[in-house]
Each structure stands twice: as C-alpha cells, then as structure tokens.
Amino acid sequence: MKQRRWQRGLTKFEFSVALAVMGVMAAIALQRYIELQELAEKAQVEATLRNIQSGLAQEMARRIIAGQDGQVDDMVGSNPVRWLARPPEGYLGESAAEAELPAGAWMFDQERKELRYQPNFSRNLYVEGGTKSLRWQVRRPKMNEPRPFLSPVGVMAVVPYQWY
C-alpha cells in the first residue's frame, strides 16, 4: 500500500505568486502614501497663506482705524511673515541674495520682495516657467485678479501655479 504524502506549506510557485501580489500591493500603498503627503503639504501651504492674508487684513484695519490710511501702501513689498503670530515651519528668514532653498523651506527675498517656498513634493505641481519654487508678493491686485477680503493690498502669487 502506497503511503500518502501530506504537503506542508506553499509550493515554490504559490510562494512566488503570493510574494508578487504583496509587492504590487506595497507599491500601490507607497504611491498613495506619497500622494497623501503632497496633499498635506499643499494644505499646509494654503493655510499659511490664509493666515498671512488674515494678518495682513488685520494690520490694514488697525492702520485705518488709527487714521493711518496713507500707511497701507507702505505694506506693499514688505515681508508678509511679519503678520503671523509665529513664522511657518522651515522659515529661514530674510535674505538679500537669490539663495537656493532646501525642500520644505520658506524665505523672504529682500531684493525681489518675494516670499518663496520650495515644496518637498511637487509631482502634481505645475508652475509657469518650469521652476518648482513658489513665490508670492504683498501688492495691489491687478485688474483681472480677485481682491482678497476686498482689501487694497494682498498676498499674490508672482508666477501662476496649479497644485493638483
């Protein structure tokens, strides 16, 4: 009488198929994780810009209430980070020269009067001109631009961009 052999575990083929399926699932999970990190970074940048705009509006209101209407124009070209309670994470301060920004860093360029940000993740970011650095200025809106909070000055993108 022939004795039956019981298989214990997977065959080499079954193991390689299972390993391939797990590899594909890990790659998909990593892809989604990176995409979520980029979305979180975009949300953080937008929140920082909203906070700057709110601080700018409060400073304009303070000047107008104090009868210093003429000083509102003095805000144009200034460093918008000064209207935040604390600088954003990664803020390197003010610089007089065009400096290379590390990923995730903010800086105010004194020569160009621009707030700059270098994203960590920029796969879904399109900036006119091909650069991946984002730049804003405190200035008066142009005729075709919306006025933030209906104010005479606002934080405006220097170069248009689309993130997602």
C-alpha positions, 0 to 999 in steps of 0.5 A: 500500500502506497503511503500518502504524502501530506504537503506542508506549506506553499509550493515554490510557485504559490510562494512566488505568486503570493510574494508578487501580489504583496509587492504590487500591493506595497507599491500601490500603498507607497504611491498613495502614501506619497500622494497623501503627503503632497496633499498635506503639504499643499494644505499646509501651504494654503493655510499659511497663506490664509493666515498671512492674508488674515494678518495682513487684513488685520494690520490694514484695519488697525492702520485705518482705524488709527487714521493711518490710511496713507500707511497701507501702501507702505505694506506693499513689498514688505515681508508678509511673515511679519503678520503671523503670530509665529513664522511657518515651519522651515522659515529661514528668514530674510535674505538679500541674495537669490539663495537656493532653498532646501525642500520644505523651506520658506524665505523672504527675498529682500531684493525681489520682495518675494516670499518663496517656498520650495515644496518637498513634493511637487509631482502634481505641481505645475508652475509657469516657467518650469521652476518648482519654487513658489513665490508670492508678493504683498501688492495691489491686485491687478485688474483681472485678479480677485481682491482678497477680503476686498482689501487694497493690498494682498498676498499674490502669487508672482508666477501662476501655479496649479497644485493638483 
